Amino acid sequence: MENNDQIAKALSSPDEETRLQGLRELTAGEPLAGLDLIFKAFGDTSWRVRKESIDLFVSMPISRELIGEIIELLHAEENAGLRNAAVEILTRMGRDSVPMLLDQAGCPDHDVRKFIIDILGDIADPAAVPTLIRGLEDDDSNVRAAAAENLGKLKTAEAVPALLKAMHHPDLLLQFTILDALSRIASPVSLSALLPYKNEKLLRKSLIDCLGKAGDASAISELVAALTDPMRNVREAAVLALIESSGRHLEQVKEQLAGCEKGPAAVAVASYLDMAFSDSLKRSSIRILGWLGASDAVEPLLRLLDYESLQQEALAALVDIGAANSQALLASWPAVNGNQRACLAYVLGESHCAESLPLLQQGLCDADPQIVRMSAYALGKIGALQMLPDLVACLHNSCSEVQEAASQALIALGHQFPNETFDALQPLLTHNDPMQRMFAVIVLRELDNPAVLDALSLAIKDAAVEVRRAAVKVFERYDVGEHISSLFLSLTDEDAEVRRTVVEILGHCDDEDALDGLQLALQDEDVWVRSSAVRGLGRIGGEQSLSLVEQALTDSAGLVSIAALETLASLAGAKACPQMVTALDHADEEVVTAAMNLLTHYGPGSWINAYAEKLINHPFWVVRSQIARSAVEVLGASARPLLENRLAVETEEVVRQQLKTLLSELPVN
């Protein structure tokens, strides 16, 4: 008791630190005996003291039994700190305090009713919804506004009818709060329910925000009209609201924008492209300008292409404009140059604007290679057969990017017009410039034309290696059939890449003669060719393939031996374990590691008993590391002596750490 008297004296001290120390001593002792002192501290002038007392009280088991007493503190109108403490305590108690709060929600004191509604809203218990809805009809304006705000916090769709009904109350604060609550709830609201409030200037922005988040399709016309509202904040809200609404009603938004008076709307929306505005407003404005399809929007959007962060959005908007109003794009061509004209050519292609052919043909002759490149790209997208000669001529351009774009455009045209494209490019196969022959091959091999195989069978014998590399790939798309002899000839090509490509093709074809080609490739000087041949044999399968793969196990190159081991495992499974065990003596540590991996998966545990001691002392640390893992996987706890013995002499830090980790995870016998 004497101690409590000292604590009481400390809590009455004018010094904040002394009062805090008094509370701490109460915490260390018997806080229940000093409950009245804790309640006194709730009303302290210092927020630190109040917080300390609140934390102490909430931690006490008895606190739940005193909820009624805490609610009574809400009536202490002469002490704001005491009321705030009560609000925090009741909120922190959560659903435990809800039943008593609901009982007191009809209290005669309007301040207490507001406190209770705010607390219920912060607790967010659905049981409070009916009480909050009743609060919308309270006699006190602050209580009504609090009820609306907290219904918005709870995002309760069932409250929408009551909120709309409460909008009839001539209380601007309440109406403003209800619009915000409806926005939070985002449950569909018809325009007719909110239209009566459209002319109230103080509500106009909130109304537009609400229609964007909760309005149904009927609200879109109002949002479009608001793009030219006299009030700037309303116009900005309309831009963002239309994007919000487009997530639910995309086609209706596009339709309404396409049908509105585009000029004024485009001017208003384009004003938000300035870098001073937020990214979200700029991006939203760009999208709307695209949907508007207004001519006035093209050049502002083209200027945005200089900003990398907005480039993709601006291009997409320009494509939208082109789809709806191609003349707007065409009219801008003379006014732009450089990068903007190149991008405009790209947009014309993406918009499939057939009317742009004369401009794009002009672009193919431009001095700027980027304009030429994008014009070629666009012509491929549009699919203009009459532009075949112009695109073939672009293959002679000195810029490799232009040549690449022209070849891709020709491929695109070739998918639509294979015969005409073949006729246009076939003469290039005998051109004296190997690059021209190569590009001709690149395009021709993509065509669905039977004559291609015959034409390119000659090209795989071309003097230029780049032509042969391009030509041989044609057989990846066709059944090689009668041309397999040509492929066999390419197995002796001086270029290893050509030979590897042929081996890959043979490994994936169904022709029975392919096996002979793969057998020949096993003798190739290039290890990658030999490895590809081994894997190709695995795909073909059969006894002869199995025999050839077994022979490849003795290849001097570790890469080929690994391919043979893995292929053998796929063909024979556990039956290949003897060969895997033999590979454990290989001089290449990567082969040894691969063999261990396969044996761990396929083999019986006996192999590890025979080889563990040798491999754990292998000169290469990667082998020691792998055998440690394999031993644990195969032997479990029995691997402990092997690992402990190696750890005692291991000098490689990576392996030491691994051994320690593996040992720590093994059960102790």
C-alpha positions as CSV (number, residue, x, y, z in Angstrom):
1,M,0.0,0.0,0.0
2,E,2.8,2.2,0.9
3,N,4.3,1.6,-2.5
4,N,1.0,2.5,-4.2
5,D,1.0,5.8,-2.2
6,Q,4.4,6.5,-3.6
7,I,3.2,5.7,-7.1
8,A,0.2,7.9,-6.6
9,K,2.5,10.7,-5.5
10,A,4.7,10.1,-8.6
11,L,1.7,10.2,-10.9
12,S,0.7,13.6,-9.4
13,S,4.2,15.0,-10.1
14,P,4.4,17.9,-12.5
15,D,7.4,16.1,-14.1
16,E,6.5,13.9,-17.1
17,E,9.4,11.5,-16.5
18,T,8.4,11.0,-12.9
19,R,4.9,10.1,-13.9
20,L,6.2,7.7,-16.5
21,Q,8.5,6.1,-13.9
22,G,5.5,5.7,-11.5
23,L,3.6,3.8,-14.2
24,R,6.6,1.5,-14.8
25,E,6.8,0.7,-11.1
26,L,3.1,-0.1,-11.1
27,T,3.7,-2.5,-14.0
28,A,6.5,-4.2,-12.2
29,G,4.4,-4.7,-9.1
30,E,0.7,-5.5,-8.7
31,P,-1.1,-3.3,-11.3
32,L,-4.5,-4.6,-10.4
33,A,-4.2,-3.0,-6.9
34,G,-3.5,0.3,-8.6
35,L,-6.3,0.2,-11.2
36,D,-7.6,3.6,-10.0
37,L,-4.2,5.1,-10.7
38,I,-4.2,3.6,-14.2
39,F,-7.6,5.2,-14.9
40,K,-6.3,8.5,-13.6
41,A,-3.3,8.2,-16.0
42,F,-5.7,7.8,-18.9
43,G,-6.5,11.5,-18.6
44,D,-2.9,12.7,-18.2
45,T,-1.9,15.8,-20.2
46,S,1.1,13.9,-21.7
47,W,0.4,11.6,-24.6
48,R,3.4,9.5,-23.5
49,V,1.9,8.9,-20.1
50,R,-1.5,8.1,-21.6
51,K,0.1,5.6,-24.0
52,E,2.0,3.9,-21.2
53,S,-1.2,3.6,-19.1
54,I,-3.2,2.3,-22.1
55,D,-0.6,-0.4,-22.9
56,L,-0.5,-1.5,-19.2
57,F,-4.3,-1.7,-19.0
58,V,-4.9,-3.6,-22.3
59,S,-2.3,-6.2,-21.2
60,M,-4.3,-6.9,-18.0
61,P,-6.6,-10.0,-18.2
62,I,-9.3,-8.1,-16.2
63,S,-9.4,-5.3,-18.9
64,R,-12.2,-7.2,-20.8
65,E,-14.4,-7.1,-17.8
66,L,-14.1,-3.4,-17.5
67,I,-15.3,-2.4,-21.0
68,G,-18.4,-0.8,-19.6
69,E,-16.2,1.5,-17.4
70,I,-14.1,2.4,-20.4
71,I,-17.2,3.3,-22.4
72,E,-18.2,5.6,-19.6
73,L,-15.0,7.5,-20.1
74,L,-16.4,8.6,-23.5
75,H,-18.7,11.0,-21.6
76,A,-15.7,12.9,-20.1
77,E,-16.3,16.0,-22.3
78,E,-14.0,18.1,-20.1
79,N,-11.0,15.9,-20.7
80,A,-10.2,15.2,-24.4
81,G,-7.2,13.1,-23.5
82,L,-9.3,10.8,-21.4
83,R,-11.8,10.4,-24.2
84,N,-9.0,9.6,-26.7
85,A,-7.6,7.0,-24.4
86,A,-11.0,5.3,-24.1
87,V,-11.3,5.3,-27.9
88,E,-7.9,3.7,-28.3
89,I,-8.6,1.1,-25.7
90,L,-12.0,0.1,-27.1
91,T,-10.6,-0.1,-30.6
92,R,-7.6,-2.3,-29.5
93,M,-10.0,-4.6,-27.7
94,G,-11.7,-5.2,-31.1
95,R,-14.7,-7.5,-31.2
96,D,-14.7,-8.0,-27.4
97,S,-16.0,-4.4,-27.1
98,V,-18.5,-4.6,-29.9
99,P,-21.6,-5.9,-27.9
100,M,-21.4,-3.1,-25.3
101,L,-20.7,-0.5,-27.9
102,L,-23.8,-1.5,-29.8
103,D,-25.8,-1.3,-26.6
104,Q,-24.6,2.2,-26.1
105,A,-25.0,3.4,-29.7
106,G,-28.3,5.1,-28.9
107,C,-26.8,7.2,-26.0
108,P,-28.4,10.6,-25.7
109,D,-24.9,12.3,-25.9
110,H,-24.3,12.9,-29.6
111,D,-20.5,13.1,-29.1
112,V,-20.6,9.7,-27.5
113,R,-22.7,8.3,-30.4
114,K,-20.1,9.6,-32.8
115,F,-17.2,8.1,-30.8
116,I,-19.0,4.8,-30.8
117,I,-19.6,4.8,-34.6
118,D,-15.9,5.7,-35.3
119,I,-14.8,2.9,-33.0
120,L,-17.1,0.4,-34.6
121,G,-15.8,1.5,-38.0
122,D,-12.2,1.0,-37.0
123,I,-13.0,-2.5,-35.5
124,A,-14.7,-3.3,-38.8
125,D,-17.0,-6.0,-37.4
126,P,-19.9,-6.7,-39.8
127,A,-22.2,-6.9,-36.8
128,A,-22.0,-3.1,-36.6
129,V,-23.4,-2.5,-40.0
130,P,-27.1,-2.1,-39.0
131,T,-26.1,0.4,-36.3
132,L,-24.0,2.4,-38.7
133,I,-26.9,2.4,-41.2
134,R,-29.2,3.7,-38.5
135,G,-26.6,6.4,-37.8
136,L,-27.3,7.9,-41.3
137,E,-30.6,9.1,-39.9
138,D,-29.2,10.5,-36.6
139,D,-30.3,14.0,-35.5
140,D,-26.7,15.2,-35.3
141,S,-24.8,16.0,-38.5
142,N,-21.5,14.8,-37.2
143,V,-22.9,11.5,-36.3
144,R,-24.5,11.1,-39.8
145,A,-21.2,12.0,-41.5
146,A,-19.3,9.5,-39.2
147,A,-21.8,6.8,-40.1
148,A,-21.4,7.4,-43.8
149,E,-17.6,7.5,-43.5
150,N,-17.4,4.2,-41.5
151,L,-19.8,2.4,-43.8
152,G,-17.3,3.3,-46.6
153,K,-14.4,1.9,-44.5
154,L,-16.3,-1.4,-44.1
155,K,-17.0,-1.4,-47.9
156,T,-20.5,-2.8,-47.1
157,A,-22.5,-3.2,-50.3
158,E,-25.8,-3.7,-48.3
159,A,-25.4,0.0,-47.1
160,V,-25.6,1.4,-50.7
161,P,-29.5,1.9,-50.7
162,A,-29.4,3.6,-47.3
163,L,-26.5,5.8,-48.4
164,L,-28.3,6.9,-51.5
165,K,-31.4,7.6,-49.5
166,A,-29.3,9.7,-47.1
167,M,-28.1,11.8,-50.0
168,H,-31.5,13.6,-49.9
169,H,-30.5,15.2,-46.6
170,P,-29.6,18.9,-47.3
171,D,-26.2,18.5,-45.6
172,L,-23.2,19.1,-47.9
173,L,-20.8,17.5,-45.5
174,L,-22.9,14.4,-45.3
175,Q,-23.4,14.3,-49.1
176,F,-19.6,14.7,-49.7
177,T,-18.9,11.9,-47.2
178,I,-21.5,9.6,-48.8
179,L,-20.0,10.1,-52.2
180,D,-16.6,9.1,-50.8
181,A,-18.2,6.1,-49.1
182,L,-19.9,4.9,-52.3
183,S,-16.5,5.2,-54.0
184,R,-14.9,3.0,-51.4
185,I,-17.6,0.4,-51.6
186,A,-17.5,0.5,-55.4
187,S,-20.8,-1.4,-55.7
188,P,-22.7,-0.4,-58.9
189,V,-24.7,2.8,-58.7
190,S,-26.9,4.2,-61.4
191,L,-26.4,7.7,-62.8
192,S,-30.0,8.6,-62.1
193,A,-29.5,8.2,-58.4
194,L,-26.7,10.8,-58.3
195,L,-27.6,13.1,-61.2
196,P,-29.6,15.5,-59.0
197,Y,-26.3,16.6,-57.4
198,K,-24.3,17.3,-60.5
199,N,-24.8,21.0,-60.4
200,E,-23.5,21.4,-56.8
201,K,-20.0,22.8,-57.4
202,L,-18.7,21.6,-54.0
203,L,-19.8,18.1,-54.8
204,R,-18.9,18.0,-58.5
205,K,-15.4,16.5,-58.2
206,S,-16.5,13.9,-55.6
207,L,-19.5,13.0,-57.8
208,I,-17.1,12.3,-60.7
209,D,-14.8,10.3,-58.5
210,C,-17.7,8.2,-57.3
211,L,-19.1,7.6,-60.8
212,G,-15.7,6.4,-61.9
213,K,-15.4,3.9,-59.2
214,A,-19.0,2.9,-58.7
215,G,-21.0,4.2,-61.6
216,D,-22.7,1.8,-64.0
217,A,-22.5,2.1,-67.8
218,S,-25.1,4.9,-67.8
219,A,-22.6,7.2,-66.0
220,I,-20.0,7.2,-68.8
221,S,-21.7,10.0,-70.7
222,E,-21.5,12.2,-67.7
223,L,-17.8,11.4,-67.2
224,V,-17.1,12.2,-70.9
225,A,-19.0,15.5,-70.5
226,A,-16.9,16.3,-67.5
227,L,-13.7,16.3,-69.5
228,T,-14.5,19.9,-70.6
229,D,-16.0,21.0,-67.2
230,P,-15.1,24.6,-66.3
231,M,-13.4,23.4,-63.1
232,R,-9.9,22.0,-63.5
233,N,-10.1,19.6,-60.6
234,V,-13.3,18.1,-62.1
235,R,-11.7,17.7,-65.5
236,E,-8.7,15.9,-63.9
237,A,-11.1,13.7,-61.9
238,A,-13.0,12.9,-65.1
239,V,-9.8,11.7,-66.9
240,L,-9.0,9.3,-64.0
241,A,-12.6,8.3,-63.6
242,L,-12.9,7.2,-67.2
243,I,-9.9,5.0,-66.9
244,E,-11.4,3.5,-63.7
245,S,-14.7,2.9,-65.5
246,S,-13.0,1.4,-68.5
247,G,-11.9,-1.5,-66.3
248,R,-15.6,-2.4,-66.1
249,H,-17.1,-0.9,-69.3
250,L,-14.3,-0.7,-71.8
251,E,-16.3,-0.8,-75.0
252,Q,-18.9,1.7,-73.7
253,V,-16.2,4.1,-72.7
254,K,-14.6,3.8,-76.2
255,E,-18.0,4.2,-77.9
256,Q,-18.9,7.3,-75.9
257,L,-15.5,9.0,-76.5
258,A,-15.7,8.2,-80.2
259,G,-19.1,9.8,-80.4
260,C,-18.3,13.0,-78.4
261,E,-17.2,16.4,-79.7
262,K,-13.6,15.4,-80.1
263,G,-11.9,18.8,-80.5
264,P,-12.6,20.4,-77.1
265,A,-12.2,17.1,-75.2
266,A,-8.9,16.4,-76.9
267,V,-7.6,19.9,-76.1
268,A,-8.6,19.6,-72.5
269,V,-7.2,16.1,-72.0
270,A,-3.9,17.0,-73.9
271,S,-3.3,19.8,-71.4
272,Y,-2.4,17.0,-68.8
273,L,0.4,15.7,-70.9
274,D,2.7,18.3,-69.4
275,M,5.5,16.8,-67.3
276,A,4.3,18.8,-64.3
277,F,1.4,16.5,-63.8
278,S,1.4,13.1,-62.1
279,D,2.3,10.0,-64.0
280,S,-1.1,8.5,-63.4
281,L,-2.8,11.6,-64.9
282,K,-0.5,11.7,-67.9
283,R,-0.9,7.9,-68.6
284,S,-4.7,8.2,-68.2
285,S,-4.8,11.2,-70.5
286,I,-2.7,9.3,-73.2
287,R,-5.1,6.4,-73.2
288,I,-8.2,8.7,-73.5
289,L,-6.6,10.6,-76.4
290,G,-6.2,7.3,-78.2
291,W,-9.8,6.4,-77.7
292,L,-10.9,9.9,-78.7
293,G,-9.2,9.4,-82.1
294,A,-9.0,13.2,-82.5
295,S,-6.7,14.7,-85.1
296,D,-5.4,17.3,-82.7
297,A,-4.1,14.6,-80.4
298,V,-1.6,13.0,-82.9
299,E,1.2,15.6,-82.7
300,P,1.1,15.9,-78.9
301,L,1.3,12.2,-78.6
302,L,4.2,12.0,-81.1
303,R,6.1,14.5,-79.0
304,L,5.7,12.2,-76.0
305,L,7.7,9.5,-77.9
306,D,10.9,11.3,-76.8
307,Y,10.1,10.2,-73.2
308,E,11.0,6.6,-72.8
309,S,8.7,6.1,-69.7
310,L,5.7,7.2,-71.8
311,Q,6.7,5.8,-75.2
312,Q,4.7,2.5,-75.1
313,E,1.5,4.3,-73.9
314,A,1.8,7.0,-76.6
315,L,2.4,4.4,-79.3
316,A,-0.6,2.4,-78.2
317,A,-2.8,5.6,-78.2
318,L,-1.6,6.5,-81.7
319,V,-2.5,3.0,-82.9
320,D,-6.0,3.5,-81.4
321,I,-6.3,6.8,-83.3
322,G,-5.1,5.1,-86.5
323,A,-7.7,2.4,-86.2
324,A,-10.5,4.9,-85.8
325,N,-9.2,7.9,-87.8
326,S,-6.3,7.0,-90.1
327,Q,-6.5,10.4,-91.8
328,A,-5.4,12.0,-88.6
329,L,-2.1,10.0,-88.8
330,L,-1.7,10.6,-92.5
331,A,-2.1,14.4,-92.1
332,S,0.7,14.5,-89.5
333,W,3.3,12.8,-91.8
334,P,4.6,16.1,-93.4
335,A,4.9,17.8,-90.0
336,V,7.2,15.3,-88.4
337,N,10.6,13.9,-89.2
338,G,13.4,11.9,-87.6
339,N,12.4,9.6,-84.7
340,Q,8.8,10.9,-84.7
341,R,8.3,10.0,-88.4
342,A,9.9,6.6,-87.9
343,C,7.4,6.0,-85.0
344,L,4.6,7.3,-87.1
345,A,5.5,4.7,-89.8
346,Y,5.4,2.0,-87.2
347,V,2.0,3.2,-86.0
348,L,0.7,3.2,-89.6
349,G,1.7,-0.4,-89.9
350,E,0.2,-1.4,-86.6
351,S,-3.0,0.3,-87.6
352,H,-3.0,-1.6,-90.9
353,C,-3.5,1.7,-92.7
354,A,-3.6,0.8,-96.4
355,E,-4.0,4.5,-97.4
356,S,-0.5,5.1,-96.1
357,L,1.2,3.1,-98.9
358,P,2.4,6.1,-100.8
359,L,3.9,7.7,-97.7
360,L,5.6,4.5,-96.6
361,Q,7.0,4.0,-100.1
362,Q,8.4,7.5,-99.7
363,G,9.8,6.5,-96.3
364,L,11.7,3.6,-97.9
365,C,13.7,6.2,-99.8
366,D,14.4,8.4,-96.8
367,A,18.0,9.3,-95.8
368,D,17.3,8.3,-92.2
369,P,17.7,4.5,-91.9
370,Q,15.3,4.4,-88.9
371,I,12.5,5.8,-91.1
372,V,13.4,3.3,-93.8
373,R,13.4,0.5,-91.3
374,M,10.0,1.4,-89.8
375,S,8.5,1.9,-93.2
376,A,9.6,-1.5,-94.3
377,Y,8.2,-3.0,-91.1
378,A,4.9,-1.2,-91.6
379,L,4.6,-2.5,-95.2
380,G,5.0,-6.0,-93.9
381,K,2.2,-5.5,-91.4
382,I,-0.1,-3.9,-94.0
383,G,0.5,-6.8,-96.4
384,A,0.8,-4.8,-99.6
385,L,1.6,-7.1,-102.5
386,Q,2.5,-4.2,-104.8
387,M,5.3,-3.3,-102.5
388,L,7.3,-6.5,-103.0
389,P,9.8,-4.9,-105.4
390,D,10.4,-2.0,-103.1
391,L,11.1,-4.3,-100.1
392,V,13.4,-6.5,-102.2
393,A,15.3,-3.4,-103.1
394,C,15.7,-2.6,-99.4
395,L,17.7,-5.7,-99.0
396,H,20.5,-3.8,-100.8
397,N,20.5,-1.1,-98.1
398,S,23.8,-0.7,-96.4
399,C,22.1,-0.6,-92.9
400,S,21.8,-4.1,-91.4
401,E,18.7,-3.0,-89.4
402,V,17.0,-2.0,-92.6
403,Q,17.9,-5.3,-94.3
404,E,16.6,-7.2,-91.3
405,A,13.3,-5.2,-91.3
406,A,12.9,-5.7,-95.0
407,S,13.5,-9.5,-94.7
408,Q,10.9,-9.7,-91.9
409,A,8.4,-7.7,-94.0
410,L,9.0,-10.0,-96.9
411,I,8.4,-13.0,-94.7
412,A,5.1,-11.5,-93.6
413,L,4.1,-10.9,-97.2
414,G,5.3,-14.4,-98.1
415,H,2.8,-15.9,-95.6
416,Q,0.0,-14.3,-97.6
417,F,1.5,-14.4,-101.1
418,P,4.0,-17.4,-101.1
419,N,4.2,-17.8,-104.9
420,E,4.6,-14.1,-105.7
421,T,7.3,-13.7,-103.0
422,F,9.1,-16.7,-104.2
423,D,9.2,-15.3,-107.8
424,A,10.4,-11.9,-106.5
425,L,13.3,-13.4,-104.4
426,Q,14.5,-16.3,-106.5
427,P,16.7,-14.2,-108.7
428,L,18.7,-13.1,-105.6
429,L,19.8,-16.7,-105.1
430,T,22.4,-16.1,-107.8
431,H,23.3,-12.6,-106.8
432,N,27.0,-11.9,-106.6
433,D,26.7,-10.4,-103.1
434,P,26.5,-13.3,-100.5
435,M,24.5,-11.1,-98.1
436,Q,21.8,-10.7,-100.8
437,R,21.8,-14.5,-101.3
438,M,21.6,-15.0,-97.5
439,F,18.6,-12.7,-97.0
440,A,16.8,-14.3,-100.0
441,V,17.4,-17.7,-98.3
442,I,16.1,-16.4,-94.9
443,V,12.8,-15.2,-96.5
444,L,12.4,-18.2,-98.9
445,R,12.8,-20.8,-96.2
446,E,9.7,-19.5,-94.4
447,L,7.5,-19.8,-97.4
448,D,4.9,-22.6,-97.8
449,N,5.9,-23.3,-101.4
450,P,7.1,-26.8,-102.5
451,A,9.6,-25.2,-104.9
452,V,11.5,-23.8,-101.9
453,L,13.2,-27.1,-101.0
454,D,14.5,-27.6,-104.5
455,A,15.8,-24.0,-104.6
456,L,17.5,-24.2,-101.3
457,S,19.0,-27.6,-101.9
458,L,21.3,-25.7,-104.2
459,A,21.9,-23.0,-101.6
460,I,23.3,-25.4,-99.1
461,K,26.2,-25.8,-101.5
462,D,26.8,-22.1,-101.7
463,A,30.4,-20.8,-101.5
464,A,29.4,-18.4,-98.7
465,V,29.1,-20.0,-95.2
466,E,26.4,-17.5,-94.1
467,V,24.2,-18.6,-97.1
468,R,24.8,-22.3,-96.3
469,R,23.9,-21.7,-92.6
470,A,20.7,-20.0,-93.5
471,A,19.8,-22.5,-96.2
472,V,20.2,-25.7,-94.2
473,K,17.6,-24.4,-91.7
474,V,14.9,-24.8,-94.3
475,F,14.9,-28.6,-93.6
476,E,13.7,-27.9,-90.0
477,R,10.3,-27.1,-91.4
478,Y,9.9,-29.9,-93.9
479,D,10.0,-33.7,-94.2
480,V,13.4,-34.0,-95.7
481,G,12.4,-37.1,-97.7
482,E,14.1,-37.0,-101.1
483,H,16.5,-34.3,-100.0
484,I,18.2,-36.4,-97.3
485,S,21.2,-37.0,-99.6
486,S,21.8,-33.3,-99.8
487,L,21.8,-33.2,-96.0
488,F,24.3,-36.0,-95.9
489,L,26.6,-34.0,-98.2
490,S,26.3,-31.1,-95.7
491,L,27.7,-33.4,-92.9
492,T,31.1,-32.8,-94.6
493,D,30.6,-29.0,-94.7
494,E,33.7,-27.1,-93.6
495,D,31.5,-25.1,-91.2
496,A,30.7,-26.8,-87.8
497,E,27.5,-24.8,-87.4
498,V,26.2,-26.1,-90.6
499,R,27.1,-29.7,-89.6
500,R,25.4,-29.2,-86.1
501,T,22.3,-27.9,-87.8
502,V,22.1,-30.9,-90.1
503,V,22.6,-33.3,-87.2
504,E,19.8,-31.7,-85.2
505,I,17.5,-32.1,-88.2
506,L,18.5,-35.7,-88.7
507,G,17.9,-36.4,-85.0
508,H,14.3,-35.1,-85.3
509,C,13.3,-36.7,-88.6
510,D,11.5,-40.0,-89.2
511,D,13.5,-41.1,-92.2
512,E,15.2,-44.5,-91.6
513,D,18.3,-43.3,-93.4
514,A,18.9,-40.6,-90.8
515,L,20.6,-43.2,-88.6
516,D,23.4,-43.5,-91.1
517,G,24.0,-39.8,-91.1
518,L,24.1,-39.7,-87.3
519,Q,26.6,-42.6,-87.3
520,L,28.8,-40.6,-89.6
521,A,28.5,-37.5,-87.4
522,L,29.9,-39.5,-84.4
523,Q,33.3,-39.2,-86.1
524,D,33.1,-35.4,-86.6
525,E,36.0,-33.4,-85.4
526,D,33.7,-30.9,-83.5
527,V,32.6,-32.1,-80.0
528,W,29.3,-30.3,-80.3
529,V,28.4,-32.1,-83.5
530,R,29.3,-35.4,-81.9
531,S,27.2,-34.5,-78.8
532,S,24.2,-33.5,-81.0
533,A,24.6,-36.8,-82.9
534,V,24.5,-38.8,-79.6
535,R,21.3,-37.0,-78.4
536,G,19.8,-37.5,-81.9
537,L,20.3,-41.2,-81.6
538,G,18.5,-41.1,-78.3
539,R,15.5,-39.5,-79.9
540,I,15.4,-42.1,-82.7
541,G,15.9,-45.1,-80.3
542,G,16.2,-48.8,-81.3
543,E,19.0,-51.4,-80.9
544,Q,21.3,-49.8,-83.4
545,S,21.0,-46.4,-81.8
546,L,21.7,-48.0,-78.4
547,S,24.8,-49.7,-79.7
548,L,26.2,-46.5,-81.2
549,V,25.5,-44.5,-78.0
550,E,27.4,-47.2,-76.0
551,Q,30.4,-46.7,-78.4
552,A,30.3,-43.0,-77.8
553,L,30.9,-43.5,-74.1
554,T,34.6,-43.9,-74.9
555,D,34.8,-40.6,-76.7
556,S,37.9,-38.6,-75.7
557,A,35.7,-35.5,-75.1
558,G,34.0,-35.3,-71.8
559,L,31.1,-33.4,-73.3
560,V,30.3,-36.3,-75.7
561,S,30.7,-38.9,-72.9
562,I,28.2,-37.0,-70.7
563,A,25.8,-36.8,-73.7
564,A,26.3,-40.6,-74.2
565,L,25.7,-41.3,-70.5
566,E,22.5,-39.3,-70.3
567,T,21.2,-40.6,-73.6
568,L,22.0,-44.2,-72.5
569,A,20.0,-43.6,-69.3
570,S,17.0,-42.3,-71.2
571,L,17.2,-45.4,-73.5
572,A,18.0,-48.1,-71.0
573,G,17.3,-46.8,-67.6
574,A,18.7,-48.9,-64.7
575,K,20.1,-51.4,-67.3
576,A,22.8,-48.8,-68.1
577,C,24.2,-48.8,-64.6
578,P,27.3,-50.9,-65.4
579,Q,28.3,-48.2,-68.0
580,M,27.6,-45.5,-65.5
581,V,29.8,-47.2,-62.9
582,T,32.6,-47.6,-65.4
583,A,32.4,-43.8,-66.1
584,L,33.3,-43.2,-62.4
585,D,36.9,-43.9,-63.4
586,H,36.9,-41.3,-66.2
587,A,39.7,-38.7,-66.3
588,D,37.2,-35.9,-66.8
589,E,35.7,-34.8,-63.5
590,E,32.5,-33.6,-65.2
591,V,31.9,-37.0,-66.6
592,V,32.4,-38.5,-63.1
593,T,30.0,-36.1,-61.6
594,A,27.4,-36.8,-64.3
595,A,27.8,-40.5,-63.7
596,M,27.2,-40.1,-60.0
597,N,24.1,-38.0,-60.6
598,L,22.7,-40.7,-62.9
599,L,23.6,-43.6,-60.5
600,T,22.0,-41.8,-57.6
601,H,18.8,-41.7,-59.6
602,Y,19.0,-45.1,-61.3
603,G,21.5,-47.3,-59.6
604,P,21.3,-49.7,-56.6
605,G,23.1,-48.6,-53.4
606,S,26.0,-51.0,-53.9
607,W,27.9,-48.7,-56.2
608,I,28.5,-46.2,-53.5
609,N,30.0,-48.7,-51.2
610,A,32.5,-49.7,-53.8
611,Y,33.5,-46.1,-54.9
612,A,32.7,-43.8,-52.0
613,E,36.1,-43.9,-50.4
614,K,37.9,-43.3,-53.7
615,L,35.6,-40.5,-54.8
616,I,35.5,-38.7,-51.5
617,N,39.3,-38.3,-51.9
618,H,39.2,-37.4,-55.6
619,P,41.6,-34.7,-56.6
620,F,38.8,-32.5,-58.0
621,W,36.7,-30.8,-55.4
622,V,33.5,-30.9,-57.5
623,V,33.7,-34.7,-57.4
624,R,34.2,-34.7,-53.6
625,S,31.2,-32.4,-53.3
626,Q,28.9,-34.5,-55.4
627,I,29.9,-37.8,-53.8
628,A,29.1,-36.3,-50.4
629,R,25.6,-35.4,-51.5
630,S,25.1,-38.8,-53.2
631,A,26.3,-40.7,-50.2
632,V,23.8,-38.9,-47.9
633,E,21.0,-39.5,-50.4
634,V,21.8,-43.2,-50.9
635,L,23.2,-44.2,-47.4
636,G,21.5,-41.8,-45.1
637,A,22.9,-41.7,-41.6
638,S,25.4,-44.5,-42.5
639,A,27.3,-41.9,-44.5
640,R,28.4,-40.0,-41.4
641,P,31.8,-41.7,-40.9
642,L,32.7,-41.1,-44.6
643,L,31.8,-37.4,-44.3
644,E,33.5,-36.9,-40.9
645,N,36.7,-38.5,-42.1
646,R,36.8,-36.3,-45.1
647,L,36.0,-33.2,-43.1
648,A,39.1,-33.8,-41.0
649,V,41.4,-33.4,-43.9
650,E,39.4,-31.2,-46.4
651,T,41.1,-27.9,-47.4
652,E,38.6,-26.6,-49.9
653,E,36.3,-24.2,-48.0
654,V,33.3,-24.8,-50.3
655,V,33.4,-28.5,-49.6
656,R,34.1,-28.0,-45.9
657,Q,31.0,-26.0,-45.5
658,Q,28.9,-28.5,-47.5
659,L,30.2,-31.4,-45.3
660,K,29.3,-29.5,-42.2
661,T,25.9,-28.8,-43.5
662,L,25.2,-32.4,-44.5
663,L,26.5,-33.7,-41.2
664,S,24.3,-31.3,-39.2
665,E,21.3,-32.6,-41.1
666,L,22.1,-36.3,-40.5
667,P,20.5,-38.0,-37.5
668,V,23.0,-39.1,-34.8
669,N,23.1,-42.8,-34.3
